[in-house]
């Protein structure tokens, strides 16, 4: 599935430059949002943190809420890209699931501050933008639903079709748990260990004969 971003108007016609500058703005804003909170951070502080004048920054965004949206979009587009690149058509459902979980957990580890931020501050987005962000979250979960369905069809995963959606959401929560409970989990596990153990537990459950569970 090709990633489609919600259009944010820009005065700049060079799309590559727009993407580069917006990534620069996101990187400068995230640390401020995490430390100070979204509402207490000013656009002037964001411009200073990303090395742009406030006038130049407004050539690429229109509001502070645009910056928060771009953070959300960056996480979703990066995760979608990695899932698409990692999974091959010839892989079994089970193998695809292992690869997808690895990519999900890796993104959650690399972008923990970003993920924590959007869960804390998504409520600050305008209603229509929030609806779009939540839709993108559903689309990522849909990747896992399709992988689970493939595993059911090829016999490599044992799961009732009625449980597919719930299991896909469970997998998403397992990935996000590293972000929300990293403060304690990291004392006991590296991200690689956490990924290996959670994957083993999940695959064990998906290998059980449901009739005997």
MARTOR-979099 format. One line per field, with one value per residue (C-alpha): chain; residue in three letters; x, y, z. Coordinates in nm, 4 decimals. Example, Ala and Ser with C-alpha at 12.3 -4.5 7.8 and 13.67 -1.06 7.14 Angstrom:
BEGIN
chaine	c(A; A)
residu	c(Ala; Ser)
u	c(1.2300; 1.3670)
v	c(-0.4500; -0.1060)
w	c(0.7800; 0.7140)
//
This chain:
BEGIN
chaine	c(A; A; A; A; A; A; A; A; A; A; A; A; A; A; A; A; A; A; A; A; A; A; A; A; A; A; A; A; A; A; A; A; A; A; A; A; A; A; A; A; A; A; A; A; A; A; A; A; A; A; A; A; A; A; A; A; A; A; A; A; A; A; A; A; A; A; A; A; A; A; A; A; A; A; A; A; A; A; A; A; A; A; A; A; A; A; A; A; A; A; A; A; A; A; A; A; A; A; A; A; A; A; A; A; A; A; A; A; A; A; A; A; A; A; A; A; A; A; A; A; A; A; A; A; A; A; A; A; A; A; A; A; A; A; A; A; A; A; A; A; A; A; A; A; A; A; A; A; A; A; A; A; A; A; A; A; A; A; A; A; A; A; A; A; A; A; A; A; A; A; A; A; A; A; A; A; A; A; A; A; A; A; A; A; A; A; A; A; A; A; A; A; A; A; A; A; A; A; A; A; A; A; A; A; A; A; A; A; A; A; A; A; A)
residu	c(Unk; Unk; Unk; Unk; Unk; Unk; Unk; Unk; Unk; Unk; Unk; Unk; Unk; Unk; Unk; Unk; Unk; Unk; Unk; Unk; Unk; Unk; Unk; Unk; Unk; Unk; Unk; Unk; Unk; Unk; Unk; Unk; Unk; Unk; Unk; Unk; Unk; Unk; Unk; Unk; Unk; Unk; Unk; Unk; Unk; Unk; Unk; Unk; Unk; Unk; Unk; Unk; Unk; Unk; Unk; Unk; Unk; Unk; Unk; Unk; Unk; Unk; Unk; Unk; Unk; Unk; Unk; Unk; Unk; Unk; Unk; Unk; Unk; Unk; Unk; Unk; Unk; Unk; Unk; Unk; Unk; Unk; Unk; Unk; Unk; Unk; Unk; Unk; Unk; Unk; Unk; Unk; Unk; Unk; Unk; Unk; Unk; Unk; Unk; Unk; Unk; Unk; Unk; Unk; Unk; Unk; Unk; Unk; Unk; Unk; Unk; Unk; Unk; Unk; Unk; Unk; Unk; Unk; Unk; Unk; Unk; Unk; Unk; Unk; Unk; Unk; Unk; Unk; Unk; Unk; Unk; Unk; Unk; Unk; Unk; Unk; Unk; Unk; Unk; Unk; Unk; Unk; Unk; Unk; Unk; Unk; Unk; Unk; Unk; Unk; Unk; Unk; Unk; Unk; Unk; Unk; Unk; Unk; Unk; Unk; Unk; Unk; Unk; Unk; Unk; Unk; Unk; Unk; Unk; Unk; Unk; Unk; Unk; Unk; Unk; Unk; Unk; Unk; Unk; Unk; Unk; Unk; Unk; Unk; Unk; Unk; Unk; Unk; Unk; Unk; Unk; Unk; Unk; Unk; Unk; Unk; Unk; Unk; Unk; Unk; Unk; Unk; Unk; Unk; Unk; Unk; Unk; Unk; Unk; Unk; Unk; Unk; Unk)
u	c(0.0000; 0.1471; 0.1700; -0.0427; 0.0184; -0.2416; -0.1451; -0.0081; 0.0149; 0.3623; 0.4852; 0.7831; 0.7379; 1.0453; 0.8894; 1.2226; 1.3247; 0.9856; 1.0330; 1.3903; 1.2941; 0.9895; 1.2040; 1.4422; 1.1493; 1.0228; 1.3630; 1.4003; 1.0486; 1.0352; 1.2879; 1.1106; 0.7681; 0.8984; 1.0751; 0.8293; 0.5028; 0.3274; 0.1336; 0.4278; 0.6558; 0.6485; 0.6938; 0.9892; 1.1588; 1.0918; 1.2450; 1.5535; 1.5918; 1.5780; 1.8091; 1.5554; 1.4219; 1.0585; 0.9729; 1.1455; 0.9779; 0.6360; 0.7115; 0.6855; 0.4160; 0.1232; 0.0618; 0.2266; -0.0331; 0.1135; 0.4437; 0.2714; 0.0939; 0.4256; 0.5692; 0.2767; 0.3066; 0.6812; 0.6354; 0.3576; 0.5337; 0.8627; 0.6933; 0.4894; 0.8020; 0.9951; 0.7089; 0.6696; 1.0434; 1.0887; 0.8077; 0.8321; 0.5439; 0.7017; 0.7388; 0.5009; 0.2596; 0.4705; 0.7946; 0.6237; 0.4943; 0.8413; 0.9862; 0.7004; 0.7258; 1.1004; 1.0443; 0.7642; 0.9696; 1.2772; 1.0824; 0.9311; 1.2833; 1.4373; 1.1470; 1.0390; 1.0344; 0.8321; 0.5802; 0.5412; 0.4873; 0.2068; 0.0202; 0.0475; -0.0364; -0.2587; -0.5513; -0.4053; -0.4633; -0.7666; -1.0519; -1.0073; -0.6312; -0.6720; -0.9168; -0.6563; -0.3799; -0.6011; -0.6858; -0.3128; -0.2787; -0.5579; -0.3806; -0.0603; -0.2633; -0.4171; -0.0722; -0.0651; -0.4223; -0.3289; -0.0171; -0.2182; -0.4789; -0.2018; -0.0687; -0.4137; -0.4463; -0.1026; -0.1323; 0.1722; -0.0352; -0.3209; -0.5775; -0.9524; -1.0467; -1.2658; -0.9545; -0.7416; -0.8269; -0.7793; -0.4438; -0.3251; -0.4059; -0.2325; 0.0835; 0.0719; 0.0356; 0.3300; 0.5450; 0.4209; 0.4809; 0.8559; 0.7939; 0.5613; 0.7453; 1.0985; 1.1953; 1.1630; 1.1931; 1.5330; 1.6708; 1.6114; 1.6152; 1.7815; 1.5432; 1.6742; 1.5999; 1.2581; 1.1805; 1.3016; 1.1072; 0.7841; 0.8015; 0.8579; 0.5630; 0.3388; 0.4367; 0.3875; 0.0289; -0.0250; 0.1085; -0.1318; -0.4247; -0.7168; -0.9361; -0.6985; -0.6358)
v	c(0.0000; 0.3336; 0.5903; 0.9018; 1.2067; 1.4662; 1.7704; 2.0686; 2.3809; 2.5177; 2.8190; 2.6111; 2.4177; 2.1927; 1.8869; 1.7330; 2.0530; 2.0661; 1.7121; 1.7883; 2.1073; 1.9488; 1.6623; 1.9253; 2.0996; 1.7712; 1.6815; 2.0251; 2.0249; 1.6786; 1.7447; 2.0698; 1.9057; 1.6241; 1.8588; 2.1483; 2.0058; 2.0963; 2.3955; 2.5583; 2.5373; 2.8414; 2.8453; 3.0798; 2.8149; 2.5499; 2.7699; 2.8311; 2.4587; 2.3555; 2.6323; 2.8292; 3.1808; 3.1913; 3.3414; 3.0577; 2.7970; 2.9362; 2.8676; 2.4963; 2.4836; 2.7032; 2.6193; 2.4518; 2.1752; 2.1068; 2.0201; 1.7730; 1.6171; 1.5820; 1.3944; 1.1506; 1.1153; 1.0539; 0.7590; 0.6023; 0.6477; 0.5097; 0.2035; 0.1424; 0.1694; -0.0782; -0.3288; -0.3123; -0.3559; -0.6401; -0.8680; -1.0712; -1.2244; -1.5713; -1.5622; -1.7753; -1.6017; -1.7097; -1.5767; -1.2517; -1.2077; -1.2507; -0.9917; -0.7476; -0.7729; -0.7115; -0.3954; -0.2706; -0.3125; -0.1586; 0.1526; 0.1750; 0.1576; 0.4121; 0.6562; 0.6122; 0.9865; 1.0493; 0.7755; 0.8897; 1.2433; 1.1629; 0.9562; 1.2424; 1.5236; 1.3833; 1.5408; 1.8799; 1.8187; 1.9627; 1.7127; 1.6356; 1.5949; 1.3664; 1.1549; 1.1205; 1.0218; 0.7569; 0.6247; 0.5822; 0.3875; 0.1566; 0.1078; -0.0031; -0.2478; -0.3682; -0.4857; -0.7276; -0.8406; -0.9363; -1.1198; -1.3192; -1.4035; -1.5234; -1.7484; -1.8966; -1.9659; -2.1275; -2.3226; -2.1702; -1.9881; -2.1255; -1.8578; -1.8210; -1.5713; -1.3915; -1.3217; -1.1721; -0.8066; -0.8429; -1.0183; -0.7483; -0.4821; -0.6897; -0.6939; -0.3155; -0.2762; -0.5121; -0.2836; 0.0317; -0.1229; -0.0783; 0.2963; 0.3263; 0.0895; 0.1220; 0.2839; -0.0557; -0.3052; -0.1698; -0.2639; -0.6295; -0.6658; -0.5134; -0.4273; -0.7321; -0.9617; -0.8068; -0.8608; -1.2228; -1.3158; -1.1440; -1.2997; -1.6462; -1.6050; -1.4847; -1.7595; -2.0197; -1.9009; -1.8988; -2.2550; -2.4052; -2.6096; -2.3884; -2.6862; -2.8084; -2.4647)
w	c(0.0000; -0.1043; 0.1715; 0.1145; 0.3303; 0.4136; 0.2064; 0.3986; 0.1793; 0.1081; -0.0874; -0.2100; -0.5350; -0.4990; -0.3335; -0.2375; -0.0594; 0.1143; 0.2473; 0.3576; 0.5408; 0.7035; 0.8313; 0.9702; 1.1425; 1.2888; 1.4316; 1.5872; 1.7319; 1.8887; 2.1646; 2.2525; 2.2588; 2.4797; 2.7245; 2.7367; 2.6079; 2.2861; 2.4183; 2.5963; 2.2929; 2.0661; 1.6901; 1.7403; 1.9589; 1.6933; 1.4232; 1.6380; 1.7177; 1.3516; 1.2327; 1.0266; 1.0545; 1.1571; 0.8171; 0.6337; 0.8543; 0.7650; 0.3989; 0.4827; 0.7512; 0.8462; 1.2126; 1.5107; 1.4720; 1.1273; 1.2975; 1.5306; 1.2352; 1.0504; 1.3501; 1.3350; 0.9591; 0.9795; 1.2178; 1.0116; 0.6777; 0.8119; 0.9621; 0.6488; 0.4336; 0.6466; 0.6575; 0.2805; 0.2192; 0.4694; 0.3585; 0.0392; -0.1500; -0.1330; 0.2484; 0.4514; 0.6851; 0.9813; 0.8307; 0.7284; 1.0824; 1.2323; 0.9953; 1.0528; 1.4320; 1.4103; 1.2051; 1.4304; 1.7476; 1.5858; 1.4858; 1.8344; 1.9787; 1.7416; 1.7670; 2.1282; 2.1964; 1.8797; 1.9634; 2.3224; 2.2003; 1.9596; 2.2188; 2.4661; 2.2256; 1.9478; 2.1327; 2.0385; 1.6671; 1.4885; 1.4613; 1.0913; 1.1243; 1.4267; 1.2274; 0.9514; 1.1963; 1.3576; 1.0125; 0.9399; 1.2662; 1.1477; 0.8146; 0.9885; 1.1985; 0.8718; 0.7569; 1.0491; 0.9845; 0.6270; 0.7447; 0.9983; 0.7341; 0.5025; 0.7789; 0.8324; 0.4598; 0.4201; 0.7459; 0.9182; 1.1838; 1.3910; 1.4660; 1.4423; 1.1687; 1.4205; 1.6328; 1.3551; 1.4197; 1.7966; 1.7520; 1.5092; 1.7693; 2.0381; 1.8270; 1.7874; 2.1647; 2.2240; 2.0104; 2.1802; 2.5215; 2.4676; 2.4403; 2.7380; 2.9737; 2.8440; 3.1760; 3.3466; 3.0588; 2.9547; 3.2959; 3.2169; 2.8381; 2.5359; 2.2526; 2.0638; 2.3605; 2.4082; 2.0393; 2.0441; 2.3585; 2.2578; 1.9113; 2.0617; 2.2989; 2.0197; 1.7769; 2.0476; 2.0932; 1.7173; 1.6888; 1.9406; 1.8246; 1.9255; 1.9778; 2.2445; 2.4035)
//
